Every structure is written in C-alpha cells, then in structure tokens.
Amino acid sequence: QVQVVESGGGLVQAGGSLRLSCAASGGFSRINTMGWYHQAPGKQRELVAMITSGGTTNYADSVNGRFTISRDNAENTVYLQMNSLKPEDIGVYYCAADVVIRGYPYRYWGQGTQVTVSS
C-alpha cells in the first residue's frame, strides 16, 4: 500500500520561513513527478511546485522566487522550502506523488499539512 506523508507545517509570522517534507513509501517501482499543492480556505487546490525525477522544476507564479522544491530520489522524499511567507500562503499544503505500479501510473496524495501565516 502506497503511503504519502507530509510534515513541517505550522504557524509563522509574515516574512518567515517553513520547510515542508513529504515521504512516499509502498509497493511502487518508481516515482515520476512529485508536487506540492495549496488549498486556501474556501478555494480549490492549486499547484504550487512540481519536480520530475530528473530534477526539472516548475512553479506557480505566486511563489516563484520565494519557494524552492527539491527532492531526494534515494529517500523518495520531496521538500518545499518556503521563504518570505505571506498571509495569502495560508492553507493546507498537499503532496502528490506520481508513482508507477506494475507498469501503470497512479497519483497518491498525502493527508495535508496546515500552514498559517500571521500578519
């Protein structure tokens, strides 16, 4: 059974930093893309950043230059370094792992981690 577990959320003052972590484990042969998504209160979930197994990254315009996604393929872990946090960054951050099981692709989600930014 594939598990995706996030950690690292919390409360921080505006301008501060947080580092989120996400580890995937279970019966997959490999992980392709891993990504972070943000769901603000009352809004839809949106892509924040993604990273391929080869290290290619993509960011939402709203976080470009403030957030950095990185990955440890050996540990099946992805990180999101969040700097210069703003009140609009408040919400639940979800990790997604695109894995391959018996030759087929599947997406698994974590349970989410709350980020709160005080102004």
Steps between C-alpha positions, in 0.01 A plus 500: 500500500641836393521763770579868459567688822562874536652685792636841587199729500429743778455862602747763385509878483477676166844510343604182675590157366380143521627177349252231404599138449318216328602135495349232279521131576335176389477266208602714205788442260583867459374853555475736207386851593448621855322821576358734759148642482342778703137522604408834651185521715191481281701456180605221268825316528770652278846395392783675685805317371596174335821312435574210266723206581768670292478819703305724263287743700195712437349767726180695524557869427384591849789315667776535241809638670367429851449123506747229399411138433764231528510125506696206636436212263681249719264581790186553283465836668413846373547829683352845469705786644262790551657843556353849527166354597191716451148481644376380160716188545268386778333165443553128481793375297465160337773283353433293189714212377462360150613141537523199272357167616530196274554733204198723566505859628311603812482820700496484878431790734612571850264604777612862489684727739369835624697821447390812682664840451433776749515859379 
